[in-house]
Amino acid sequence: MIEGTEAESLDRLSAAVERQPSQPWESSKFHAKNAASRTETLALLTLKPRDAEGEIDVNSILHGGHRLARGVFTSAERQESPLGATAANRIILDTVSEGLRPTIAKWTPQDNGSMLESHLVNEEALGALKEYERKADDAVMERFFRIRSGQIRELVDAYLAQKCDWGGAVVRSYKDYLGSVASAPGIAGEG
């Protein structure tokens, strides 16, 4: 507190901080220890990722010492793609292998719709994976990354809006609302 009351200091701090981001979420290079990547992973976990047996047990992955978010395309396949290094190339599945593309490309909306949805793979993205299986084309891989990048941006923006309560009420100390009455004996457990 520089000068004035605690409430005035909080008002100055609140005015200095934006109430919500001025730009949509932008993914950067994915790294499990990076705060942005962890935020993306938490947002993806809100979809309750599934495999053929049901919802994935995230605790068993973490306690097993495995990485939580695996690459859809291997690092060799995506080496020239900046988007391939972001969360657009990450899926949460209980597996020790990288390169989940062949597995996911076998899924169909009819048989595996809830699994696809839980991994943020829409029909357009699935189509790109299936096309890549037929002909390994970097442009098709980039299309998959662009589709998922946009979906992840929307998901993270919604996740942060919910968790941060942008635009929500600013709650102050009860003393700010009650003024001098708050210091009277018997108020708020005092006295």
PALUM-222664 format. One line per 8 residues: number of its first residue (from 1); their letters; for each residue x, y, z of N, C-alpha, C, O. Coordinates in steps of 0.1 Angstrom, whole numbers, plus 2048, in hexadecimal, padded with zeros to 3 digits. Atoms other than C-alpha are relative to their C-alpha. Example, Ala and Ser with C-alpha at 12.3 -4.5 7.8 and 13.67 -1.06 7.14 Angstrom:
residues 2
1) AS) 809:7F4:800:87B:7D3:84E:809:80C:800:813:80C:807 ~ 7F7:7F5:800:889:7F5:847:7F8:80B:808:7FD:816:809
end
This chain:
residues 191
1) MIEGTEAE) 809:7F4:800:800:800:800:809:80C:800:812:80E:809 ~ 7F8:7F4:801:80F:821:7F5:7FB:80B:808:801:811:811 ~ 806:7F6:7F9:7F7:83A:802:7F1:7FE:800:7EC:7F7:7F7 ~ 80E:801:800:7D3:83C:80C:7FC:7F3:808:804:7ED:80E ~ 805:80B:7F9:7BD:820:819:803:7F3:7F8:807:7F4:7ED ~ 7FF:80D:807:7BF:7FB:811:7F6:7FF:7F4:7FA:7FB:7E9 ~ 80A:800:80B:79F:7FF:7FC:805:809:7F4:803:805:7E9 ~ 7FB:7F8:80B:7AF:81B:7E8:80C:7FA:7F9:80D:7FB:7EC
9) SLDRLSAA) 7F5:808:806:7CE:806:7E2:7FB:7F5:7F7:7FF:7F3:7EC ~ 806:80A:808:7B8:7EA:7D5:7F9:806:7F4:7FA:800:7E9 ~ 806:7F9:80B:7A5:802:7BF:80B:803:7F5:808:802:7E9 ~ 7F5:7FD:80A:7C6:80E:7AF:805:7F3:7F9:808:7F3:7ED ~ 7FB:80D:806:7D2:7EA:7AA:7F6:7FB:7F6:7FA:7F6:7EB ~ 80A:805:809:7B1:7E0:79B:7FF:808:7F3:7FD:802:7E9 ~ 801:7F8:80C:7B1:7FD:783:80C:7FE:7F7:80C:7FF:7EB ~ 7F4:803:808:7D5:7F4:778:800:7F3:7F9:807:7F1:7EF
17) VERQPSQP) 801:80E:805:7CB:7D0:770:7F4:7FF:7F7:7E9:803:7FB ~ 80B:802:809:7B6:7C8:752:7F6:7F6:806:7F9:7ED:80C ~ 80B:809:7FB:794:7B8:75B:800:7F3:7F8:7FB:7E9:7FD ~ 7FF:80C:808:799:79F:73F:80A:802:7F5:80E:80D:7F2 ~ 7F5:7FF:80A:7B3:797:724:7FB:809:7F4:7EF:808:7F0 ~ 804:7F7:80B:7B3:7B0:707:801:7F8:7F3:7FC:7FD:7E9 ~ 7FF:808:80C:7BB:794:6EE:7FD:7F1:803:7FD:7ED:80F ~ 803:80E:7FD:7B1:770:6EA:80D:7F8:803:818:7FD:801
25) WESSKFHA) 7F4:809:7FC:7C8:754:6F7:808:7FD:7F4:803:7FA:7E9 ~ 7F7:804:80A:7E6:74D:6E2:809:7F5:805:810:7F7:80F ~ 7F7:80B:7FB:7F8:72C:6E5:80E:802:7FC:811:809:7F2 ~ 7F2:800:803:81D:72A:6E7:806:7F2:800:7FE:7E9:802 ~ 7F9:80D:800:836:70E:6E6:7FB:7F8:80D:7FC:7FE:818 ~ 805:808:7F5:828:6F2:6FC:80B:7FA:809:815:7F4:803 ~ 7F7:806:7F7:83C:6E9:71B:7F9:7FD:80D:7F3:807:812 ~ 808:803:7F5:82D:6D7:738:803:808:80D:7FA:809:816
33) KNAASRTE) 7FC:7F8:7F5:83F:6ED:751:7FD:80F:7FE:7FF:817:808 ~ 804:7F3:804:833:70D:740:7F2:803:805:7E9:7FB:803 ~ 80D:7FD:7FA:816:71F:751:7F5:801:7F5:7EA:7FC:7F7 ~ 809:7FF:80B:805:726:72F:7FC:7F2:7FC:7F0:7EF:7F9 ~ 802:80E:804:808:701:726:7F7:7F9:80A:7EF:7F1:807 ~ 808:806:7F6:7FA:6F7:747:7F2:805:800:7E8:7FE:803 ~ 80D:7FB:801:7DD:70E:743:7F8:7F9:7F4:7EC:7F6:7F6 ~ 806:807:80B:7D6:6FE:721:7FC:7F2:804:7F1:7ED:800
41) TLALLTLK) 803:80E:7FC:7D8:6DB:730:7F4:800:80A:7EC:7F7:808 ~ 80B:800:7F7:7C0:6E5:74C:7F3:802:7F8:7E9:7FC:7FB ~ 80B:7FE:808:7A8:6F2:732:7FC:7F4:7F9:7F0:7F0:7F8 ~ 803:80C:807:7AB:6D2:71E:7FA:7F5:80A:7F1:7ED:806 ~ 805:80A:7F6:7A4:6BE:73E:7F2:803:803:7EB:7F9:808 ~ 80E:7FD:7FD:783:6D0:742:7F6:7F8:7F6:7EB:7F6:7F9 ~ 808:808:809:777:6BB:724:7FF:7F2:804:7F8:7EA:7FD ~ 800:80E:7FB:77D:69B:738:803:7F6:7F5:7FB:7EF:7F1
49) PRDAEGEI) 7FB:809:80B:792:689:71E:7FD:7F2:802:7FD:7ED:80E ~ 805:80E:7FF:786:666:716:809:7F8:7F6:80E:7FC:7ED ~ 7FB:80A:80A:794:647:706:7F5:7F5:7FF:7EA:7F7:803 ~ 80B:80A:802:782:627:6FD:7FA:7FA:80D:7EF:7F5:80C ~ 805:805:7F4:77E:61D:721:7F9:80A:809:7F3:807:813 ~ 807:7F6:7F9:76F:63E:72D:80A:80C:803:814:80E:7FC ~ 7F8:7F5:7FC:77D:65D:73E:80E:7FC:804:810:7F3:80C ~ 7F3:803:7FD:7A2:65E:741:804:803:80E:7FF:80D:813
57) DVNSILHG) 7FC:7FE:7F2:7B1:65A:764:80D:808:800:818:803:7FF ~ 7F4:7F6:800:7C8:679:765:809:7FD:80B:815:7FD:809 ~ 7F7:803:7F5:7D5:66F:787:809:7F5:7FD:815:7F5:801 ~ 7F7:80B:803:7E2:64E:77B:80B:804:7F6:816:7FF:7F7 ~ 7F6:7FB:80A:7F4:660:75E:80B:807:808:817:805:806 ~ 7F6:7F8:7F8:804:679:776:808:7F8:80A:814:7FA:80B ~ 7F9:808:7F6:80C:660:791:809:7F5:7FA:812:7F0:800 ~ 7F8:80A:807:81A:648:777:80D:806:7FA:815:800:7F4
65) GHRLARGV) 7F4:7F9:805:834:663:76D:7FF:802:7F2:80A:806:7EC ~ 802:7FE:80E:826:666:74A:7FD:80E:7FD:7F7:815:806 ~ 804:7F3:804:822:686:737:7F1:800:7FE:7EB:7F6:7F9 ~ 80E:7FF:800:7FE:692:738:7FB:803:7F1:7F1:7FD:7ED ~ 805:7FC:80D:7FB:6A2:715:80A:7FB:7F6:816:7FE:7F5 ~ 7F8:807:80A:808:68D:6F8:7FF:807:7F2:7F4:80C:7EF ~ 801:7FA:80D:810:698:6D5:7F8:7F7:7F6:7F8:7EB:7F7 ~ 807:807:80A:7F8:68F:6B9:809:7FC:7F5:809:7F1:7F0
73) FTSAERQE) 7F5:803:809:814:692:6A0:80D:800:807:80F:807:811 ~ 7F3:801:7FA:837:688:6A8:808:80C:7FD:805:814:7F4 ~ 7F7:7F4:802:853:6A2:6AB:806:7FF:7F2:809:80A:7EC ~ 7FA:801:80D:862:694:68B:7F6:804:7F5:7FA:80B:7EB ~ 80A:7FC:80A:841:699:678:7FD:80F:800:7FB:815:7F5 ~ 804:7F2:7FF:83B:6BC:685:80B:80A:801:809:815:805 ~ 7F4:7F8:7FD:85E:6C9:686:800:80E:7F9:807:817:7FF ~ 801:7F3:807:857:6E6:66D:7F4:809:804:7F3:814:7FF
81) SPLGATAA) 80D:7F9:7FD:836:6F1:67D:801:807:80E:802:800:818 ~ 801:7F9:7F3:835:70C:698:7F4:7FC:808:7F5:7FB:814 ~ 80C:804:7F9:811:703:6A0:801:7F1:806:7FB:7EE:80F ~ 7FE:80E:7FB:81C:6DE:6A4:807:800:80D:806:7F5:814 ~ 7F9:7FF:7F3:830:6E9:6C3:7F7:805:80B:7FB:806:816 ~ 809:7FA:7F6:811:6F7:6D4:7F6:7F5:805:7F7:7E9:801 ~ 80A:809:7FB:7F4:6E7:6E6:7F7:7FB:7F5:7EF:7F1:7F7 ~ 808:805:80B:7E3:6E3:6C4:804:7F2:7FC:7FD:7EB:7F6
89) NRIILDTV) 7FB:80D:803:7F8:6C4:6C1:800:7F7:80D:807:7EC:80D ~ 800:808:7F4:7F0:6B6:6E4:7F2:7FA:803:7E8:801:801 ~ 80C:808:7FC:7D6:69C:6EF:803:7FA:80D:80F:7F6:810 ~ 7FE:807:7F3:7D1:68E:712:7FB:7F2:7FF:7EF:7F0:800 ~ 803:80E:801:7D2:668:70F:809:7F9:809:815:7FD:80B ~ 7F8:808:7F7:7DF:64E:727:808:7F6:7F7:805:7EA:7F6 ~ 7F7:808:809:7FB:641:710:80E:805:802:810:811:805 ~ 7F2:7FC:7FF:821:642:711:805:804:7F3:811:809:7F2
97) SEGLRPTI) 7FB:7FD:80D:824:648:6EC:7FD:80E:7FB:7F2:813:7FE ~ 803:7F3:807:827:668:6D8:7FA:7FC:7F2:7FA:7F0:7EF ~ 806:803:80D:817:66A:6B6:7F3:7F9:800:7F2:7EE:7FC ~ 80D:806:7FE:7F3:663:6BE:7F7:801:7F4:7EC:7FC:7F3 ~ 808:7FE:80C:7E8:66D:69B:7FA:7F3:7FA:7EE:7F3:7F7 ~ 806:80C:806:7E4:649:68E:7F4:7FA:808:7EB:7F5:802 ~ 80A:805:7F7:7CF:63F:6AC:7F3:809:7FE:7E8:804:7FC ~ 80C:7F7:801:7B8:65E:6AA:7FA:800:7F3:7EE:801:7F1
105) AKWTPQDN) 805:800:80E:7B5:65C:684:7F7:7F4:7FE:7EF:7F5:7F5 ~ 809:80C:801:7A4:63A:689:7F2:802:806:7E9:7FB:803 ~ 80D:7FE:7F9:788:649:69E:7F6:806:7F6:7FA:80C:7EC ~ 80B:7FA:809:767:652:68E:7F6:807:809:7F4:804:815 ~ 80A:7F8:7F8:74D:66B:699:7F4:7F7:805:7EF:7F9:810 ~ 80B:809:7FC:733:64F:69A:804:7F7:80C:7FC:7F6:816 ~ 7FC:809:7F6:747:637:6B0:807:806:80C:807:801:817 ~ 7F7:7F9:7F6:75E:64F:6C3:7FD:80E:802:806:816:805
113) GSMLESHL) 804:7F2:7FF:74B:670:6C3:804:806:80D:809:811:80E ~ 7FD:7FA:7F2:74E:675:6E9:80F:801:802:814:80A:809 ~ 7F2:800:7FE:773:66D:6E8:806:80C:7F8:80E:813:7FD ~ 7FB:7F5:809:779:685:6CB:7FD:80E:806:805:817:807 ~ 805:7F3:7FA:765:6A1:6DC:808:803:80D:80C:80E:80F ~ 7F8:7FE:7F3:778:69B:6FD:80E:804:7FE:815:808:807 ~ 7F2:7FD:803:799:6A1:6EB:800:80D:7F7:80B:810:7F1 ~ 801:7F4:809:78D:6C0:6D7:804:7FD:7F2:80B:805:7EC
121) VNEEALGA) 7FD:804:80E:78F:6AE:6B6:7F2:800:7F9:7EB:7F6:7FA ~ 80C:7FF:807:772:6B9:6A0:801:7F8:7F3:80B:7F3:7F0 ~ 800:807:80D:768:6A9:67F:80A:805:7F6:810:7FD:7EF ~ 7F6:7FA:80A:77D:6C1:66B:80E:7FC:804:816:7F9:7FB ~ 7F3:804:7FC:79C:6BA:680:802:7F1:7FE:80D:7ED:7FA ~ 7FF:80F:803:795:694:67E:802:7FE:7F2:80A:7F5:7EE ~ 7FE:801:80E:792:698:659:80E:802:7FB:814:7FC:7F3 ~ 7F2:7FC:804:7B4:6A8:657:80A:7F4:805:813:7F1:7FE
129) LKEYERKA) 7F8:80B:7FB:7C3:68B:66C:7FF:7F4:7F6:809:7EE:7F2 ~ 803:80B:809:7B3:671:655:807:803:7F2:80C:7FA:7EC ~ 7FA:7FC:80D:7BF:684:636:810:7FE:801:816:7F9:7F8 ~ 7F1:801:7FE:7E3:685:645:804:7F1:7FF:80F:7EE:7FB ~ 7FD:80E:800:7E1:65F:649:801:7FB:7F2:809:7F2:7EF ~ 800:804:80E:7DA:65C:624:80D:805:7F9:813:7FE:7F1 ~ 7F5:7FA:807:7F5:674:619:807:80A:80A:800:814:80E ~ 7F9:7F8:7F6:80E:683:631:804:80E:7FA:80E:80F:7F4
137) DDAVMERF) 7FF:7F3:806:80A:6A7:627:801:80B:80B:7F8:80C:814 ~ 7FE:7F6:7F5:818:6C4:63D:7F4:80A:800:7F0:80F:80B ~ 80B:7F6:801:7FB:6DB:631:7F4:7FA:807:7ED:802:80E ~ 80B:807:7F9:7E2:6C1:63E:802:801:80F:7F9:803:817 ~ 7FD:800:7F1:7F4:6BF:660:7FE:80E:805:7F9:810:810 ~ 802:7F2:7FC:7F4:6E5:662:7F2:804:801:7EE:80B:80B ~ 80E:7FD:7FF:7CF:6E6:65C:7FB:7FA:80D:7F3:800:814 ~ 804:806:7F3:7CA:6CE:679:804:809:80C:7FC:80C:815
145) FRIRSGQI) 7FB:7F7:7F5:7E0:6E5:68F:7F8:80D:801:7F4:812:80C ~ 807:7F3:800:7CD:705:684:7F2:7FD:806:7ED:806:80E ~ 80E:803:7FA:7AB:6F4:68C:801:7FF:80F:7F9:806:816 ~ 7FF:802:7F1:7B6:6E9:6AE:805:80C:807:800:80E:813 ~ 7FB:7F4:7F9:7C8:709:6B6:7F5:809:803:7F4:80F:80D ~ 80C:7F8:7FE:7A8:71C:6B1:7F7:7FB:80B:7F1:803:813 ~ 809:806:7F6:794:704:6C6:807:801:80E:7FF:804:818 ~ 7FA:7FF:7F3:7AE:705:6E2:800:80F:804:7FD:811:810
153) RELVDAYL) 801:7F2:7FC:7AE:72B:6E1:7F2:803:806:7F1:809:811 ~ 80E:7FE:7FB:788:72B:6E6:7FE:7F9:80D:7F8:7FF:816 ~ 801:808:7F3:78A:710:701:807:807:80B:802:809:816 ~ 7F9:7FA:7F5:7A5:722:715:7FA:80E:803:7F9:811:80F ~ 806:7F3:7FD:794:744:711:7F4:7FE:809:7F1:805:813 ~ 80C:804:7F8:774:734:71F:804:7FB:80E:7FD:7FF:818 ~ 7FB:805:7F4:787:722:73A:805:80B:80A:801:80C:815 ~ 7FC:7F4:7F8:798:742:746:7F5:809:804:7F5:80E:80F
161) AQKCDWGG) 80C:7F7:7FD:778:756:744:7F9:7FA:80C:7F4:802:815 ~ 807:806:7F5:768:73D:75B:808:800:80D:803:804:818 ~ 7F7:800:7F4:785:739:774:803:80D:805:804:80F:811 ~ 7FC:7F3:7FB:78E:75D:775:7F5:80A:803:7F6:814:809 ~ 80C:7F8:7FE:76B:76B:775:802:80E:7FC:7FF:818:803 ~ 7FE:7F2:806:774:788:75E:7F3:807:802:7E8:802:7FE ~ 80C:7F8:7FF:75B:7A3:765:7F8:7FD:80C:7ED:803:80E ~ 807:803:7F4:750:794:785:801:80B:80B:809:815:809
169) AVVRSYKD) 800:7F6:7F6:749:7A8:7A4:80E:801:807:814:7F6:809 ~ 7F4:7FE:7F8:767:7B7:7B7:7FC:7FF:80E:7F4:808:813 ~ 804:802:7F2:764:7AB:7DA:80A:806:809:816:804:808 ~ 7F7:7F9:7F6:772:7C0:7F6:7FF:7FA:80E:7F6:7F2:810 ~ 801:803:7F2:778:7BC:81A:7F2:804:806:7ED:80F:802 ~ 80D:7FC:7F9:758:7BD:830:801:80D:806:7F7:814:807 ~ 7FE:7F2:7FA:767:7DC:840:7FD:80B:7F6:7F8:815:7FA ~ 803:7F6:80B:764:7EF:81F:7F1:802:7FF:7EC:80D:7FC
177) YLGSVASA) 80F:7FF:801:73E:7E7:81F:7FA:806:80C:7F0:80D:80B ~ 806:7FD:7F3:737:7ED:843:806:80D:806:800:813:80F ~ 7F9:7F4:7FA:74F:80A:84A:803:7FF:80E:808:7F5:813 ~ 7FD:7FF:7F2:752:815:86E:7F8:7F6:808:7FC:7F2:813 ~ 808:80A:7F9:737:7FC:878:807:7F3:802:806:7EC:80C ~ 7F8:80D:7FF:74F:7DF:871:809:800:80B:80D:7F5:810 ~ 7F6:800:7F4:766:7EA:88D:7F8:800:80D:7FF:800:818 ~ 807:800:7F4:74A:7EB:8A6:801:7F2:807:801:7E8:800
185) PGIAGEG) 800:80D:7F9:74B:7CF:8C1:7F5:7F7:7FC:7EA:7FB:7FA ~ 80A:80A:804:739:7AF:8B7:7FE:7FF:7F2:7F6:7F6:7EE ~ 802:801:80F:73B:7B5:891:80C:7F7:7FB:817:7F9:7FE ~ 7F7:809:807:74C:79A:87D:80A:7F9:809:816:7F8:806 ~ 7F8:808:7F7:759:787:89B:809:809:809:811:803:810 ~ 7F7:7F8:7F8:76A:7A5:8AB:7F9:803:80D:7ED:803:80E ~ 806:7FA:7F3:765:7B1:8CF:7FC:7F6:80A:7F7:7FA:814
end
